[in-house]
């Protein structure tokens, strides 16, 4: 999901768009990222750190997410994106 979202956001707004994120589970903590891709990479690697996935799972999910985003863009009506 993170890779798909990052791919779509980067394609729409440019991958050098800085962003900050917060979470209700960590009050007062703000994470900053220089690109959508780096935010997605951290979200993805966190799944390995918390024991949900292996590195192989993470890599496959990343490829799948980017592929899904490309399919979405390829099937949108012309002019619907900045692509």
C-alpha distances in whole Angstrom, upper triangle without the diagonal:
4,6,5,6,8,10,11,12,14,15,16,18,18,17,20,19,19,17,18,16,18,17,20,20,21,24,25,23,21,19,19,17,19,16,12,12,14,12,9,11,12,10,9,13,13,12,15,17,17,18,15,14,16,16,16,13,11,12,12,8,8,11,9,6,9,11,9,10,13,14,13,15,18,18,19,22,24,24,21,19,21,20
4,5,5,6,8,10,10,12,14,15,16,16,14,16,16,16,14,15,13,16,16,19,19,19,22,23,20,18,15,16,14,15,13,9,9,10,8,5,8,9,7,7,11,11,11,14,16,16,17,15,14,16,15,16,14,11,12,13,9,8,11,10,7,9,12,11,10,14,16,15,16,19,20,20,24,25,24,21,19,20,19
4,5,5,6,9,10,10,12,14,15,15,12,15,15,16,15,17,16,19,19,22,22,23,25,26,23,21,18,17,15,15,12,9,7,10,9,6,8,10,9,8,11,13,13,15,17,18,19,17,15,16,15,15,13,10,10,11,8,5,8,8,5,6,9,9,8,11,13,13,14,17,18,19,22,23,23,20,18,18,17
4,6,5,6,9,10,11,12,14,14,13,16,16,18,17,18,17,20,20,23,24,25,27,28,25,23,20,19,17,18,14,10,10,13,12,9,11,14,12,11,15,16,16,18,21,21,22,19,18,19,18,18,15,13,13,12,9,8,9,8,4,5,8,6,5,8,10,9,11,14,15,15,19,20,20,17,15,16,15
4,5,5,6,8,10,11,12,13,12,15,14,15,13,15,14,17,18,21,21,22,24,25,22,20,17,17,15,15,12,8,9,12,10,8,11,13,11,12,16,16,16,19,21,21,23,20,19,21,20,20,18,15,16,16,12,11,12,12,8,8,11,10,7,11,13,11,12,15,16,15,19,20,19,16,14,15,15
4,6,5,6,8,10,10,10,8,11,11,12,11,14,14,17,18,21,22,22,24,24,21,19,16,15,12,12,9,5,6,9,8,6,9,11,11,11,14,16,16,19,20,21,23,21,20,21,19,20,18,15,15,16,13,10,12,13,9,8,12,11,9,11,14,13,13,16,18,17,20,21,20,18,15,15,14
4,6,5,6,9,10,9,8,12,12,14,14,17,17,21,22,25,26,26,28,28,25,22,19,18,15,14,11,8,7,11,11,9,11,14,14,14,17,19,19,21,23,24,25,23,21,22,20,20,19,16,15,15,13,10,11,11,8,6,9,9,6,8,11,11,10,13,15,15,18,18,18,16,12,13,11
4,6,5,6,9,9,10,13,12,15,15,17,18,21,22,25,26,27,28,28,26,23,20,19,16,16,12,9,10,14,13,12,15,17,16,16,19,21,21,23,25,26,27,25,24,25,23,23,21,19,18,18,15,13,14,13,10,9,11,10,6,8,11,9,8,12,13,12,15,15,15,12,9,10,10
4,5,5,6,7,7,10,9,11,11,14,15,18,20,23,24,24,26,25,23,20,18,16,14,13,10,7,9,12,11,11,14,16,15,16,19,20,21,24,25,26,28,25,25,26,24,25,23,20,20,20,17,15,16,16,13,11,14,13,10,12,14,12,11,15,16,15,17,17,16,13,10,10,11
4,5,5,4,4,8,8,11,12,15,16,20,22,25,26,26,27,27,24,21,18,16,13,12,8,6,8,11,11,11,13,16,16,17,19,21,22,24,25,27,28,26,25,26,24,24,23,20,19,20,18,15,16,16,13,11,14,14,11,12,15,14,12,15,18,16,19,18,17,15,11,10,10
4,6,6,7,10,11,14,15,18,20,23,25,28,30,29,31,30,28,24,22,20,17,15,12,10,11,14,15,14,16,19,19,19,22,24,25,27,28,30,31,29,27,28,26,26,25,22,21,21,19,16,16,17,14,11,13,13,10,10,13,12,9,12,15,13,15,15,13,12,8,7,6
4,6,9,11,10,14,14,18,19,22,24,27,29,29,30,29,27,24,22,20,17,16,13,11,13,16,16,16,18,21,20,21,24,25,26,28,30,31,32,30,29,30,28,29,27,24,24,24,21,19,19,19,16,14,16,15,11,12,15,12,10,14,15,13,15,14,12,10,6,5,7
4,7,8,7,10,12,15,17,20,23,26,28,27,28,27,25,21,19,17,15,13,10,10,12,15,15,15,18,20,20,21,24,25,26,28,30,31,33,31,30,31,29,29,28,25,24,25,23,20,21,21,18,16,19,18,14,15,18,16,14,17,19,17,18,17,15,13,10,8,10
4,6,6,10,12,16,18,21,24,27,29,28,29,28,25,22,19,16,14,11,9,9,10,13,14,14,16,19,19,20,23,24,26,27,29,30,32,30,29,30,27,28,27,24,23,24,22,19,20,21,18,15,18,18,15,15,18,17,15,18,20,18,20,19,17,16,12,10,10
4,5,8,10,14,16,20,22,26,27,26,27,26,23,20,17,14,11,8,5,6,7,9,11,11,13,15,16,17,19,21,23,24,25,27,29,27,26,27,24,25,24,21,20,21,20,16,17,19,16,14,17,18,14,15,19,18,16,19,21,20,22,21,20,18,15,13,13
4,6,9,13,16,19,22,26,27,26,27,25,22,19,16,13,9,6,5,7,9,10,11,13,15,16,18,19,20,22,24,26,26,28,30,29,28,29,26,27,27,23,22,24,23,19,21,22,19,17,21,21,18,19,23,21,20,23,25,24,25,24,22,21,17,15,15
4,6,10,13,17,20,23,25,24,24,23,20,16,14,11,9,7,6,7,10,11,11,13,15,16,17,19,21,22,24,26,26,28,30,29,28,29,27,28,27,24,24,25,23,20,22,23,20,18,21,21,18,20,23,21,19,23,25,23,25,24,21,20,17,15,16
4,7,10,14,17,21,22,21,21,19,17,13,11,7,6,4,5,7,10,10,10,13,14,14,16,18,20,20,23,25,24,26,29,28,27,28,26,28,27,24,24,26,24,21,23,24,21,20,23,23,20,22,25,24,22,26,28,26,28,27,25,23,20,18,19
4,7,10,14,17,19,17,18,16,14,10,8,6,5,7,7,7,11,10,8,11,14,13,14,17,18,18,21,23,23,24,26,26,26,27,26,28,26,23,23,25,22,20,23,23,20,20,23,23,20,22,25,23,23,26,28,26,28,28,26,23,20,19,21
4,7,11,14,15,14,14,12,10,6,5,4,6,9,10,10,13,12,9,12,15,13,13,17,18,17,20,22,21,22,25,25,25,27,26,28,26,23,24,26,23,21,24,25,22,22,25,25,22,25,27,25,25,29,30,28,31,31,29,26,24,23,24
4,7,10,12,11,11,11,9,6,5,7,8,12,12,11,14,12,9,12,14,12,11,15,16,15,17,20,19,19,23,22,23,25,24,27,25,21,23,25,22,20,24,24,20,21,25,24,22,25,27,25,25,29,30,28,31,31,30,27,24,24,25
4,7,9,7,8,8,6,5,6,9,12,15,16,15,17,15,12,14,16,14,13,17,18,15,18,21,19,19,22,22,23,26,25,28,26,23,25,27,24,23,26,26,23,24,27,26,24,28,30,27,28,32,32,31,33,34,33,29,27,27,29
4,5,5,7,9,7,8,9,12,15,18,18,17,19,17,14,15,17,14,13,16,17,14,16,19,18,17,20,20,22,24,25,27,25,22,25,26,23,22,26,26,23,25,28,26,25,28,30,28,29,33,33,32,34,36,34,31,29,29,31
4,5,6,9,9,11,13,16,18,22,22,21,22,21,17,19,21,18,16,19,20,17,18,22,20,18,22,21,24,26,27,30,27,25,28,29,26,26,29,28,25,28,30,29,28,31,32,30,32,35,35,34,37,38,37,33,32,32,34
4,6,10,9,11,13,16,19,23,23,21,23,21,17,18,20,17,15,18,18,15,16,19,17,15,19,18,21,24,25,28,25,23,26,28,24,25,28,28,25,28,31,29,28,32,33,31,33,36,36,35,38,40,39,35,33,34,35
4,6,6,9,10,14,17,21,22,21,22,20,17,18,19,16,15,18,18,15,17,19,17,16,19,20,22,25,25,28,26,24,27,29,26,25,29,29,26,28,32,30,29,33,34,33,34,37,38,37,40,41,39,36,34,34,35
4,6,8,11,15,18,22,23,22,24,22,19,21,22,19,18,21,21,18,21,23,21,20,23,24,26,28,29,32,30,27,30,32,29,28,32,32,29,31,34,33,31,35,36,34,35,39,39,38,41,42,40,37,35,35,36
4,7,10,13,17,20,22,22,24,21,18,21,22,19,19,22,22,20,22,24,22,21,25,26,28,30,30,33,31,28,31,33,30,29,33,33,30,31,35,34,32,35,37,35,36,40,40,39,41,42,40,37,35,35,36
4,7,10,13,17,19,19,20,18,15,18,19,15,15,19,19,16,19,21,19,19,23,23,25,27,27,30,28,25,28,30,27,26,30,30,27,28,32,31,29,33,35,33,34,37,38,37,39,40,38,35,33,33,34
4,7,10,13,15,15,17,15,12,15,17,14,14,18,18,16,19,21,20,20,23,24,25,27,26,29,27,24,26,28,26,24,28,28,25,26,30,29,27,30,32,30,31,34,35,34,36,37,35,32,30,29,30
4,7,10,12,12,14,11,9,12,13,10,11,15,15,14,17,19,17,18,21,22,22,24,23,26,24,21,23,25,23,21,24,25,22,23,27,26,24,27,30,28,28,32,33,32,35,35,33,31,28,27,28
4,7,9,10,12,10,8,12,13,11,13,16,16,16,19,21,19,21,24,24,24,25,24,27,25,22,23,25,23,21,24,25,22,22,26,26,23,26,29,27,27,30,32,31,33,33,31,29,26,25,26
4,6,7,9,6,6,10,10,9,11,14,15,15,18,20,19,21,24,23,23,24,22,24,23,20,20,23,21,18,21,22,19,19,23,23,21,23,26,25,24,28,29,28,31,31,29,27,23,22,23
4,7,9,7,8,11,12,12,14,16,17,18,21,22,22,24,26,26,25,26,24,26,25,21,21,24,22,19,21,23,20,19,23,23,21,22,26,25,24,27,29,28,30,29,27,26,22,20,21
4,5,5,7,9,10,11,13,14,16,17,19,21,21,23,25,25,24,24,22,23,23,19,19,21,19,16,18,20,17,15,19,20,17,19,22,21,20,23,25,24,27,26,24,23,19,18,18
4,6,5,6,9,10,11,12,14,16,17,19,20,22,24,22,21,22,20,22,20,17,17,19,16,13,16,17,13,13,16,16,14,16,19,18,17,20,22,21,24,24,22,20,17,16,16
4,5,5,6,9,10,10,12,14,16,17,18,20,22,21,19,20,17,19,18,14,14,16,14,11,13,15,12,11,15,15,13,15,18,18,17,20,22,22,25,25,24,22,19,18,17
4,5,5,6,9,10,11,12,15,16,16,18,20,20,19,19,17,19,18,14,14,17,15,12,15,17,14,14,18,18,17,19,22,21,21,24,26,26,29,29,27,25,22,21,21
4,5,5,6,9,10,11,13,15,15,17,19,18,18,19,17,19,18,14,15,17,15,13,16,17,14,14,18,18,16,19,22,21,21,24,26,25,28,28,27,25,22,21,21
4,5,5,6,9,10,11,13,15,16,18,16,15,16,15,16,15,11,12,14,11,9,12,13,10,11,15,15,13,16,19,18,19,22,23,23,26,27,26,24,21,21,20
4,5,5,6,9,10,11,12,15,16,15,14,14,12,14,13,9,10,13,11,9,12,14,12,12,16,16,16,18,21,21,21,24,26,26,29,30,29,27,24,23,22
4,5,5,6,9,10,10,12,14,14,14,14,13,16,15,11,13,15,13,12,15,17,15,16,19,19,19,21,24,23,24,27,29,28,32,32,31,29,26,26,25
4,6,5,7,10,10,11,13,12,12,14,13,15,13,10,12,14,12,11,15,15,13,15,18,18,17,20,22,21,23,26,27,27,30,31,30,28,25,25,25
4,5,6,7,9,11,12,10,9,11,10,12,10,6,9,11,8,8,12,12,11,13,16,16,16,19,21,21,22,24,26,26,30,31,31,28,26,26,25
4,5,5,7,9,10,10,9,9,8,11,10,7,10,12,11,10,14,15,14,16,19,19,19,22,24,24,26,28,29,30,34,34,34,32,29,29,28
4,5,5,6,9,9,9,11,11,14,12,10,13,15,13,13,17,17,16,18,21,21,21,24,26,26,27,30,31,31,35,36,35,33,30,30,30
4,6,5,6,5,6,8,9,12,9,8,11,13,11,12,15,16,15,17,20,20,20,23,25,25,27,29,30,31,34,36,36,33,30,31,30
4,6,5,6,5,6,7,10,9,7,11,13,12,13,16,17,17,19,21,22,23,25,27,27,29,31,32,33,37,38,38,35,33,33,32
4,5,8,8,9,10,13,12,11,14,16,15,16,19,20,20,22,24,25,25,28,30,30,31,34,35,36,39,40,40,37,35,35,34
4,6,8,10,12,15,13,12,16,18,16,17,21,21,20,23,25,25,26,29,30,30,32,34,35,36,39,41,41,38,35,36,35
4,6,7,10,13,11,11,15,16,15,17,20,20,20,23,25,25,26,29,30,30,32,34,35,36,40,41,42,39,36,37,36
4,7,10,12,9,10,13,14,12,15,18,17,17,20,22,22,23,26,27,27,29,31,32,33,37,39,39,36,34,35,34
4,7,8,6,7,10,11,10,12,15,15,15,18,20,20,22,24,25,26,28,29,31,32,36,37,38,35,33,34,32
4,5,5,6,9,10,11,12,15,15,16,19,20,21,23,25,26,27,29,30,32,33,37,38,39,36,34,35,33
4,5,5,6,9,10,10,12,14,15,17,18,20,21,23,24,26,27,29,30,32,36,37,37,35,32,33,31
4,5,5,6,9,10,11,12,14,16,17,18,20,21,23,24,26,27,29,31,34,36,36,34,32,32,30
4,6,5,6,9,10,10,12,14,15,16,18,20,21,22,24,26,27,29,32,34,35,32,30,31,29
4,5,5,6,9,10,10,12,14,15,17,19,20,21,23,24,26,27,31,32,33,30,28,28,27
4,5,5,6,9,10,11,12,14,16,17,19,20,22,23,25,26,30,31,31,29,27,27,25
4,5,5,6,9,10,11,12,14,15,16,18,20,21,23,25,28,29,30,28,26,27,25
4,5,5,6,9,10,10,12,14,15,16,18,20,21,23,26,28,29,26,24,25,23
4,5,5,6,9,10,11,13,14,16,17,18,20,22,25,26,27,24,22,22,21
4,5,5,6,9,10,11,12,14,16,16,19,20,24,25,26,24,21,22,20
4,6,5,6,9,10,10,12,14,15,17,19,22,24,25,23,21,22,20
4,5,5,6,9,10,11,13,14,16,17,21,22,23,20,18,19,18
4,5,5,6,9,10,11,12,14,16,19,20,21,19,16,17,15
4,5,5,6,9,10,10,12,15,18,19,20,19,17,18,15
4,5,5,6,9,10,11,13,16,18,19,17,15,17,15
4,5,5,6,9,10,11,14,16,16,14,12,14,12
4,5,5,6,9,10,13,14,15,14,12,13,11
4,5,5,6,9,12,14,16,14,13,15,13
4,5,5,6,10,12,13,11,10,13,12
4,5,5,9,9,11,9,8,10,8
4,6,8,9,11,11,10,12,10
4,7,9,11,10,11,14,12
4,6,8,6,8,11,10
4,6,6,8,12,11
4,6,8,10,9
4,6,7,8
4,7,9
4,5
4
